[in-house]
Amino acid sequence: MHTTRLPALDHRAALAAEQDAFAALATGAPADLPVPACGDWTVAVLVRHLATIHRWAALAARTGADDELPDMRPVWRATTADEYPAAAADLRTALAEPGRPCVTLTGPGTAAWWARRQVHETLVHRLDLAAALGTPGSADPAVAADCVAEVLDTMQPRQVALGRMTAPTTGIRLTALSGSWSLGPAPVAEVAGSEIDLALLLWRRLPLDDDRLTVTGDRAAAAALLAEPVVP
């Protein structure tokens, strides 16, 4: 739950900006450079992954709302890192009609669902790439705030629905300048930080004990909840 109303975000414009920023970082980056935030991935694997996800999301956005999600495996096999610009452009084309019905990760929806999902997929991986390159990572606070909100209103509930985690019985409050959100019911702790740092915390890129975050209340409960698979 978000307790402050933010201006509506233009997800398609935000996606284009994030894609351009990711492509700029990827251009000339050493293909074999490790990306620590992504396990044993290299830059080449990360770029190929995001190109694949873009193409798969474009397929989904063109798939009927009552149909099954496309199979990602053939998309991965057919995609190379060099094809990222083409994959990014294809996704933007597929999302040109936000109201078009299509399948989503949470059932029937519209292309607008995929625009939001792909903004945050690209944001997180752009920050992964920036960290690997030793480049300072920044983000539009409104985009980062929406990334936090998406985890809480879409990704974490989906994890519960899929049986990947149990529904929390206590919660934590996440607070930034733009407002606050609740992860789980009856918060027993608060984690305060910038919108981007809270997004990175939820996506397991920033530890709870990082000095950019301030924790008050039951730290152990906050750590336990954040250790759960709140995101895939």
Secondary structure, 3 states (H helix, E strand, C coil): CECCCCCCCCHHHHHHHHHHHHHHHHCCCCCCCECHHHCCCEHHHHHHHHHHHHHHHHHHHCCCCCCCCCCHHHHHHCCCHHHHHHHHHHHHHHCCCCCCEEEECCEEEEHHHHHHHHHHHHHHHHHHHHHHHCCCCCCCHHHHHHHHHHHHHHHHHHHHHCCCCCCCCCEEEEEECCEEEEECCCEEEEEECCHHHHHHHHCCCCCCCCCCCEEEECHHHHHHHHHCCCCC
